[in-house]
Amino acid sequence: MPGNTRIFYGWYIVAAVCLITTIGSGLAFYNLSVLLNAFVEERGFPVSLTSAAIATFFVSGGCTGVVVGRFIDRFDARFVIAASAALGAACLYSVSYLQSTWQLFVFHVAFGAAYAGAGLVALTTVVTRWFNAKRALAMSIAFTGLSFGGIFVAPFVALSIERGGLASTGPWTAALFFLGIAPVALLVLRGAPAQYGLEPDGGAGVAAANGDAASALKFTYADAKRSPFFYAVSISYLFLLGAQVGAIAHLYRLANTRSGVETAALVLVFLSSASIVGRLTGGWLTLKIKVWTFALQLMAVQCVALFALAFTQGRISILAATVLFGVTIGNSLMMQPLLLAEKFGTHEYGRIYSMSQFIAMTGVAGGPVLMGVLYDWAGNYASAFVAASVVTLAGFLVLLFGSRS
């Protein structure tokens, strides 16, 4: 049990979350780009239609996240995560039989709900409750799994689809999604440390000494809704994550059309590797500089990287721009929950973060669609990635001028 171990049990939570996010991101988040290409090439769906289906994945996930946020503030998150893993496994199994447009959309809606139930809302809430003083470091390690999924899972899915198609890939990815998430959640994850007579790592006194006094406060969801800071963060990440996810969804296809399938597979590895290095470095940097300042710096780098991807052609230049983009991915995703936890604490964090994520998901849902429509209109990805760069700049300006409260 958590109270009987010499090692602070929060670090076991971190390890479990890392594994869960490795499986989840590899088979869902990074896999969306691979599946988009497969649905276009193997099943004949238009790029814009498949991009619209991906949008429903994020809309569904955002709506589900709000429900999950309310639930886990009151009940055990483990059972939500395990049930979501079962649903996600069923969705992945179904790609073997997916042929028509309505099936494409049903798949993305159901898979989006499954990924949300086993994803960031539940997992960030658990990690946030177990850590105060070392929260940024713990989250950077725990959510390194988001990048590991792109290295150790998504490329093998892409290879499996290239060799055997969707029909042969569906069953084994379904099994991996369930077995890699549900047992880990049920056996390792736990609720708040106070349930086991423990304090968050560092304790309330150390947290306050480190400038994390908000962790000891009792901000409610109603308090957050009245704060301009809440809306500035939410809207800025609407723009930022919309551009980011749109770019990720189309990056595999961009590389494939410009430089071939080998470069496209390397893009997934380079993107994820850069994300790992960036996230771990970011966890260390946030112990030394303000989260708000670091978040703005990441937005600026993403803006430059997406503009570069709009015009790169050869393998080397594509991979270089991908690395620059990848450094921002994991860190940017980590900044939103850290900004909210630093400002509002953990009392009703599940509801606060889930609603902020829901607002941001509006942009996330629109990102892949906008880029798909621009691709079909222009016949190439230059205008699509320029648009993503401009949208990122909009997010930078919102956070810069809207969150000084």
N, C-alpha and C positions, 0 to 999 in steps of 0.2 A: 504493500500500500504506500501512497505518497509520503506519509509521515514516518515510515520506517526505513527510509533509505538514506545513506550518508550523502549522496549526491542530491542537490536540490532537485525536486521532482520536475520543476519547470523545464529543466534541460531535456528530460525524457519527452515532455510535451513538444519541445522544439524539434527533436529528432523525428517524432511521429508525424508532425505537420510537414516536415521536409519530405518524408516519404510519400505522404498523401498528395502533396502538391506536385511531386515529380510525376506520379501516375496521372493525376488529373490534368495538369497542363500539357503533358506529352500526348494524351489521348483526346484532349478537348481543345484547349487554347491554341497551342501550336499546330495541332492536327487540323484545325479549320482550314488553314491555307492548303494543306495537302489534300483534304477532302474536296475543297473547291476545285482544284485542278482535276481531280479524279472525276467529279461529277460533270465537269465540262468535257473532258477528253473521252471518258468511258461511257457516260450515259447521255451525252449530247445536250446538256442544259446550257443555255446562254450564260455568259459571265455575269451580266447584269441581274438575271433571275437568281442565280446561285448566290450572288452578293446580297440580294434582298432576303433570301432565306437565311443567310448568316445574320442579317440584322434581326430577324425574329429570335434567333438564339440569344442575343444580348437583351432584347426587350423582355423575353421570357425570364431570363436570368435576373434582370433588374426587379421585375415584379415578384419573383419568387424570393429574392433576397430580402425584400421588405417583410414578407411573412416570416422568413427564417429569423430575421433580426428580432422581431417581437417574441418569437417562440423561445429562442435561446436565452433571452433575458430572464425567462421564468423556468425553463425546463432544461434537461440534459441535452447538450448539443450532439452527443455521440449517436443517438438514435436517428436524428435527422440526417446526419452524414451517412450512416449505414444504409438507410432507406434510399437516399439519393444515389448511392453507389449501385444499388440494385436497378434503379431506373436507368441510370447511365449505361449499365451493361446491356440492358434490353435494347436500348437505342443503338448501340454500336453493333449488336448482333443483327439488327434489322437492315443495315446498309447492304447486306448481301441480296436483299429482295427489293430494294428501293428503285423504282423505275419511273413513276409519274410525278408530276409537279406537286400535287397535294401531299404525296408521301414525303417529298423533299422538305416541305414546310413543316409538316407534323414532326418529322425527325428533328429539325433544328429547334422547334419550340420545346419538345420534350427533353432534348439533350441540354438545352439551355437551363431548364429548370433543375435538371439533375446536377449540372456543374455548379449552379448557384448553391444548391443545398449541401454540397460537399466541398464548397469553395471558400472564398475569401471572407464572407460575412461571419460564418461560423468559426473559421480557423483563426482569423485575426482577433476575434473577440476572446477566444480561449487564451491565445498567447498574451494579449494585452492584460488580461486579468492576472496572469501569473508573473508578470514583470513590471517593475517601475523604473528603477535606476538603470537597468540594462535593457530597457524595452527595445530601443532601436537596434542594438546588437542582436538580441534574441530574434527579432523579426527578420533581420537581414539574413541570419542563418536559417531560420525556419523556412523562409520563402525563397531560399536558394533552390528549393525543389522546383519552383516555377521555371527556372532555367535548366535544371537537370533534365526536366521532361523534354525540352527541345533538343538535348544532346543524346540522351540514352533511350528515348522512346520514339519521338516523332520521326527521326530519320529511318528507323526500322519499319515504321508504318508506311512511310513513303516507298521504301524499297519493296516491301511486301505487295503494295498496290501495283507498283511498276511490273513486278514479276508475275503475280497471280491475280491481280484485280481486286475489286471490292469484295467479291464473293468469298475469296479465301482469307481475306484480312478481317472481316467482321467477327467471326467466332473467337479468335484468339485475343483480339483487342477487348472484346466484351468480358472475357474471363479475367484478363489482367485488370480491367477497371474495377471489377467487383472485389477480387481477391487482394488487390493492392491497397484498397481503401477501407472497406467495411471491417475486416478483422482488426486492423491497426487502430481504427477509431474506437471500437468497442473495448479493446483490451488495454489501450494506453492512455487515450485522452481522458481528462477529468475536468470538472467545473472549476469554480473559483478556489484558490488555495485555502481560504478561510474555512471551507467545509472540512478540511483535514487538519485544522489547528495550525496552519502555516500562514506566513505573510508573503506578499509578492517579493521577489528577489530584491534585497536591499532594504525592504521595509519602508513604511511611510516617512520616517525621519530622514533616511538617506535620500529618498526620492525628492523630498522638499529641498534638501541641501543641494541637490544637483539641478535645481530649477524645474523640477517636475511636480510642482505643488498642486497642479490641476488634478493629479491622480488621487489626491486625498479629498477633493471636493465632490459635491453631490449634484452636479449638473444633470438636469432632466432633459428629455427630448423636447419638452415645451420650451425650456430655456434656450436650447440650441436653435429652435425654429425662429426665435426672436433676435438672433444674433446675425449681423451682416457678415461676420466671419464665416459662418456656416454656408451661406449662399455663395460667397466669393470662392471658397474652396470647391464647392460642388460644381459651380459653373465653369471654373477654370479647368477642372478635371473632365468636365463634359467635353471641352474642346481638346484638351491634351490627349485623353484616352481615346476619343473618337478618331483623331488623326493617327494615334499609335496603333490601335487595333485594326483600323482600315489598312494601314501600311503592312502590318504583319499578315493580314488575310491575303494580301496580293503580292507579297514579297517573293514567295516561292514561285509564283507564275511569272513575275517580272524577270527573275533570274533564269527561269526555264526558257522563256521566249527570247531573251537576249543572249544567253550564253550556254544553254543546254541543261539537261537534267543533272549532270554531275555538279555543276556550279550551284544549281538549285538546292541539291542535298547539302552541299558545303555551307550554303547560306544559313540553313537551319542550325548547323553546328556552330558556326561563327557567331550567329546571333545569340544563341544560348550561352556560349562560352563568355562572350563579352558581357552578357547580362549577369553572369555569376561574379565575374571580377568586379563589375560596377557595383553590384548589390553589396558584396562583402566590404568593399572599400567605402561605400556609402554608409554602412552601419558603423564603421569606425569614425568617419568624418562627422557624423551627426552627434558624436560625443564631444566634438570640438567646435562646431559651428551650428548656427541656428537651423532648424529644419526648414523654416520658411525661406531662408537664403539659399539653402542647397536645392530646394524645390525649384526655385526660379532659375538657378544655374542649369539644372537638368532640362528645363523647358527650352532654354536657349540652345543647348547642344542638340536636342531633338529637332528643332527648327532647321538648323544647319544640315544635319544628317539627312533629313527627308528631302531637302532641296538638292543635295548631292545625288541621292538615289534617283531623282527625276531624270538625270542626264548621263549617269554612268552606263558604260556599254561592255567593256571587257571584264574578264573574271576578276582580275586583281582590283580594279576600281570598284566593282560591285561589292566584293568582300570587304574592302577598306571602309566603304560607306556603311556597310552592314554592321561592322564592328562599332563604328561611331554611334549608330542608332541603337545597337544592342546595349551599350553602356547605360543608356537612359532607361531601358525598359523596366528592369526589375526595381530600380531605385524609384522611378516615377510611381509605380504601383504601390510601393511601400510608403511614399510620402503622404498620400491622401489619408490613410488611417492614422499615421503618426501625427499629422497636423491636427486632426480631430481629437485624438486622445490627449495630446498636449494641452489643447484648449479646454476640453469639456470633461476630461477624466473618464472613468470606467463605469460609473453608476448605471447609466442606461446607454452604454456604448453600442450595444447591438442595434438598438433602434436608430441611434444617431448615425452610425456609419452606414447601415443598410439604406436609410433614406438618402443620404448623400450619394451613395453608390447608385441608387435608383435614378437620381437626377443625372449623374454622370453617364449612366447607361443609355440615356436618350442620345447622347453624342456617339457613344460606342456603337449603338445600333445603326446610326446613320453613316458612320465612317466607311465601312465596307461597301455600302450601297452607293454613296457618292463617288467613291473611287471606281466602282464597277461601271457606273453610268458614264463617267468621264472617259474610261477606257473604251467602252463601246462607241462613244461619240468621236473620239480622236483616233482610235485604232492603235494607240500606244499608251504607255504609262507616264509619259512626261507631265502632262497636264494634271493627272491624278495626284502625283506625288508633290507637285508644286502647290496644289490646293491643300494637301495635308500639312505642308510646311507653313502656309499662311494661317491655317486653323490653329496650329500649335502656337504661333505668335499671338493670336487672339487670347488663348489661354494664359500665356505669359502676362499679358497686359491686365487681364482681369485679376489675377492673383497679386500682381504688383500694386495695383491701385485700389483694389476692392477689399483687401484683407487686413488693412492697418487699423484694427480695432481691438 
